[in-house]
Amino acid sequence: MCPAPLLADTPDQILERYAELAKQEDPAFAGFSADHGHELYLQKRVLPIVGAINCDSCHMPDPREEIIAHKT
């Protein structure tokens, strides 16, 4: 038997799959963009009770620095 971690997708395989799905939804999809991701990260969204927040409301400007746990 193979251990489970050997069967896991690599990050590149995961991105390729996401790109395939994006192209199915929008044939004009031209690939991922760090700049566009950064814009989405900073874009405000209105949540009931909470108000207008964006990703860096919890994660700070650097998304690797999570300071507030997500609550679902």
Buried (B, 14 or more C-beta within 10 A) or exposed (E): EEEEEEEEEEEEEEEEEEBEEBEEEEEEBEEEEEEEEEEEEEEEEEEEEEEEEEBEBBBEEEEEEEEEEEEE
